[in-house]
Every structure is written in structure tokens, then in C-alpha cells.
């Protein structure tokens, strides 16, 4: 579909949108002195007796922060972080976490608005989202193994 002449404009717009979003994300990471640790990082491991796998869009920093790129509703992602319902991110953090280590931070990078939504102060700075829910609590909400597996495996569809 993108190869027809009519779709050339859409393809150009999409390319420009992604380029501008990538440039803004790099600016944010440089401002926060955060380095990229993994890109499209596939993880497959057992966590608390459950088999989980996922593909993490981006892992940055030290301490680690898992970022998921989203092009959909910013309002929904903000609400997920504020209300402790960012299950997909928490599952990704669980996949990345060492058994005795600290929980990685979590966040979304909104492609259209070029905004970073995170509860991690090291990455969010003054724009950090205030939430009473930490990553460990959110991960505990993914209790049934089927929902954890579903959440980890649908990363590319949301």
C-alpha cells in the first residue's frame, strides 16, 4: 500500500514523524545523561515461577529504565502510570530485573507528541509523573500467568 503514488505523502509524513521523535528522544537522553543500554532487546526467562518473554523497545541509563514507544493515546498512558496500571511496562521491568537487584524504572515515549512519560525521576526530571505506585506493585497486579504472558507477548500490537 505505501508504494502507490497516493501513499507517498503518507510515507513521507510517517518518516518525518519518526525522525523528529527520534531526535527529541536523543535530546532528552543527552540532557539527562542517560546512555542507551539495549534496543529491541528480546528477553525470555522465568520470573517467579512463570515463563515470560518480551521485546523491550529501549532500555536506558544506570539505574536502568525501560521505555516503550507508543503512537496511541497519551492520555491513556499517563493514566496507566498515575494509577499503577502500566502492566506491560512492569512485566518488561520484571524481565530485565536481576533477582536480587533493584527494579528498573519505567516510561513511555510518545512518538506523536515527542513527550516522555515516566515515573523515574532520573529520566523524567521536573516532568516526572507523580504516582503512589512503584514498579514492583504494578508487576504484582499481573498475577495470573495468562495475563502476564499476554501482556509480554502483545508488545508489538499496542
N, C-alpha and C positions, 0 to 999 in steps of 0.2 A: 504493500500500500504506500509506503513512504517513497517509492521510487517513481511514482507518477508525477508529472509536472505540477499538478494542482497541490500535491502534498509537499513540494519543495519548500514552500513558505513555512509550513508547519515544522518541517525538519530543521530549517534554519532557526526558527524560534526556539525549538527544543534545545538545539545545540547552544544557542546564546544563553538560555536559562541555566543550563548545566554549567557552562563556563563561568558565568557570573557567580553562581552559587559556590563553585569550587574556589574561585578567587577569594570570596568572602570568608569561606571556611579557613583557608590558609591564613588570611589576615588575623582571624580570631585566634588560631593556634599560635601564631607568632607573638601576638600581644600577650597571650597567657603563658608563653614559654613552654608550650606543650609539643612534644615530638610525636610523630606517628609511630606506633608500635606494630600494628597489623592492619592490612586492608583486605576485605573479603576473606576473613580468616575462618576456615572451616574447623569446627570443633565437634568431636564425637566422644562422649565419655559418660561414665556413670556418676550420678550425683545423688547422694542419699538413697542408694539402692535403686535408682531409676536410670534407665538408659535414655540419654538425651543427645540431640545433635542440633547444630545450627550453623549458620554462616553469618558472622558478625561483620557488618559493613565497615566499621572503623573502630580501632582501639588506639587511644592516645594516652600520653602522659605517664607520669610516675608521681603519685599513685595512678593506677590505670582507670580509664573512663571508657565505657562502651558507648559509642554513638551509632544511632540508626538514622539513615537518611530517609526522609519522608516527603512526599509531594502532596499529600492529602491535607485533611483538616488540622490546622494549627490549634484551633480551639480544643479539639478532642485530645490532642497530645498534651497540651497544657493541663487540661483537666485530669488526664491519666497520672501525670506527675504530682499534681497537687493532692489528689485523692488516693494516691497509693495503688492505682490500678494499672500501672505500666508493666504488666506481667511479662510481655515479650522481652523487654529490656532486662528485667530481673532474671529471667531464665538465661539470657545471654551472660549476665554477670555471674550467675551460678556456674555456667560452663567454663568461664575464664578463671574463677576464683580458685586459689590453692586451698587445700583442705584446712590448713591452719592459718591462712593469711587473711588479710582484710578484704572486705567486699569491694569490688571495683565500683566506681561511680557510674551513673547512667545519664543519658541525654539523647535528645533528638536534634537533628539538624534539618530544618525546614527548607527545602530546596526553593520553593517559590518566593518566600519572604526573605530567605537568606538569614534566618534567625536561629540561634542556638537556644534550645530549651533544655535546661539541666538543673538538677538539684545539687550538683557538685560545685562547691564554692571555688575550688582550684581552677575550674574551667569557666564557670559562669560569671565570676567576678561580681560586680554590682547587680547584674541581671539574674543572679541565681534565684531559682524558684524556691520559695519557702514552702516546705511540706513537713508535716509531722511524721511522715512515713519514710523509713530507711529501706535500702535495697533488700536487706535480709527479711524484713517484714513482708515486702511485696512478694518476694520469692516464696515465702511460706504460704501465700494465698493461692499458689499454683499447685495445691496439694494433690488432687487426683492426677495420677500418672498420665492419663489420657490427655488432660488439658495441658500438661507440661510438654508432652511430645508434640501436640498440635501446635502449641504456641511457638516452639522452637522450629518446627518444620514449615510454618507458613510465612516465614520472614520475607520471602520474595514476593508473596501475593498481596501484602498490605501496602 
